[in-house]
Every structure is written in C-alpha cells, then in structure tokens.
Amino acid sequence: MSTNKLMTRVPSLESYSPLSSMPARFRTLFGDSFPDMFAPSVGWVPSVEVTEKGEDIIVSCELPGMVKEDVEIVLQNNVLTIRGEKKEERKEEVENKRYLVYERNYGSFSRSFSLPTNVSADKVNAGFSNGVLTIHLPKTAEAKDRLIPIKNN
C-alpha cells in the first residue's frame, strides 16, 4: 500500500501583511500621480527638519558619519539645495571578521527645498556639529510679519 502525502505550499507571511497590497491600492486611488513613491530607494536620503523661528527659517539635516567637507549648500532663486556624499566605511580586511548584518546607508544625496519666504542670502550661515547640519536663513525685511497700524481719517 502506497501512501500519498499531500504537499501544500504555505504562503510567506509577506502575503498576509496588510501593507503588502498598499502600493496597488494607492495606485488604484491616485493613479500615477506619485509614480516613484513605492520604487525601491537608491542610496540614502538624510532626514531633514525645517522650522520657522522668529526672524529665521532653520533647516536641520541629520548627516551621521559625515564631515562638513562632504557637504555642499547652495541657495539660488529662493531654493535651498543640500548635496553630499557619505562614503562607505565597511572593511573586511580584518582576518576572521565577517558581517552578519549590515544596515548602514551610504552614497550621494541631494535635497532641495523651496523656501516659503524670501531670505537674505548674504546673511545665511551654517554649522555642523555631532552629525547634524544646521542652516539659519534670516528672512528679508519684506518677508517678515509686521503689525500695520490703522490711521484715523
């Protein structure tokens, strides 16, 4: 008497993930309005925070493992662009050393921001400390909020 074993393929857990169908659902709702949203990322993109404080717009950019010489800042036509390259630090020359997990990001990046108000380009300053680039962009006089008094007629 022969025994037949029923072979069943168990789908991976990925297929049960509620997020696995998200790209298709998103495209159904919005069409191709955001074509690259679910494309695999190339290189890396540093995290950025843009805030407005008093007379300044402040841009903070996390650049761990980088030095200021690896970064370029350009302000042109009220668009701020931050470019740079984080070089790979992975080394396998050491005998008996092999990586079991490697999740560090590296590569070139470029981030551009249209500023919400005009800034004084000649007064912009930047600092780099503990892997964080901070750029202070002072608003121009005409861009600053001001109280307008009402005159009697």
Buried (B, 14 or more C-beta within 10 A) or exposed (E): EEEEEEEEEEEEEEEEEEEEEEEEEBBEEEEEEEEEEEEEEEEEEBEBEBEEEEBBBBBEBEBEEBEBEBBEBEBEEBEBEBBBBBEEEEEEEEEEEEEEEEEEBBBEBEBEBEBEBBBBEEEBEBEBEEEBBBBBBBBEEEBEEEEEEEEEE
